[in-house]
Amino acid sequence: MWASLRNIGRNAESGGYRRYAWTGADADCRLWFRMQAEARGLDCEVDRNGNQWAWLGDPLAGDAVVTGSHLDSVPDGGAFDGPLGVVSSFAALDELRRRGVEFTRPLAITNFGDEEGARFGLACVGSRLAAGQLTVEAAHRLRDGDGITLPQAMEAAGYDPDAIGPDPARLARIGAFVELHVEQGRALDLTGDPVGIASAIWPHGRWRFDFRGEANHAGTTRLVDRRDPMLTYAETVLAARREAELAGALATFGKIAVEPNGVNAIPSLVRGWLDSRAADQDTLDTVVAGIERAAREHAGRAGIDLDVVRESFTPVVEFQHALRDELGVILKGSTIRDTGRDVPVLGTGAGHDAGILSASVPTAMLFVRNPTGISHSPAEHAAEDDCVAGVIALADVLEGLACR
């Protein structure tokens, strides 16, 4: 499976992946998913929001156990973030069939669309729409960097943008959703465990900072006469680092747009996007407020106009304790454990479809060890033995939940 997926959307220069929603690479990933499903005799369907479902058993029976993740990527992302969960889901089904178990509940494997938000700037679009956390009107307003709207992109890919929207009847038929994901940190590497269970997803959001100054000639305008928004933006980046360090949180300016974007021109506009995450809501609020306060102070001194817009926000997600505890009991007796210790339970600052669905469906997550902690990069990695341990763990969980 890895071999057949490896080259889809891969950039030859960076070695990373550019699998953006409703592009050719996305279509190739969707075809790969359908072929894997059909090869296993699963019924493959696409819901109204473009999410793929591969079913074993009757989808309408209810109380289904669902697993899976996503196949899209961030710009020049790694091979494991998302795809490991989908590949492991198919491999876990293969393992369960090898064991000869009898399924007592319907089982589905999913590929949620546009999880990373790399093209339209909003993460988890497919699951947000299904869960009613993104309105149709707001979705239709989404645009990519070239000005193409989400409806235009869906239509070009052969999907009906007028059909999107909440899907409560489908979600009501799911009894449990378990998402396996490569860990995006080093907690498991530090504990020496190949697999862990998620406890919660930190609250997190994205804010756009628009710094407006005055365009002018870089070679003739005196420093004292400049209204350069780049300087205020730079001060704000440093302030973000300070505020995050003080609070034990995370704050990152990872995307920037500059106008007129000329080497010999002082910018008129610098637009930066802040990503901030913390273990609790109060800490996150404190960090973002501190960053905005510093930005406004610097902007005021430099004569720069500043607008701050919150573009997305996800509150803290506590995965259902009963399901999480059930996974712990199942995995304590799994062959992946040889120490007698409980499987570690850890929080994460990364958002996932499981977090979005948790408001509608009992959800849980498994993490597979990432020895470097690097993610959203071509250097992202998980050892083969750990990936196999993840498959066995997921198979054990699915057997415990869906089989006799």
Beta strands, then each sheet from edge to edge (+ up, - down):
strand 1: 43-46
strand 2: 52-56
strand 3: 64-69
strand 4: 107-111
strand 5: 174-182
strand 6: 195-201
strand 7: 204-212
strand 8: 216-217
strand 9: 250-259
strand 10: 265-266
strand 11: 269-277
strand 12: 305-314
strand 13: 317-318
strand 14: 345-348
strand 15: 363-368
sheet 1: 1+ 2- 4+ 3+ 5+ 15+ 6- 13+
sheet 2: 1+ 2- 4+ 3+ 5+ 15+ 6- 14-
sheet 3: 9+ 11- 7+ 12-
sheet 4: 8+ 10-
end
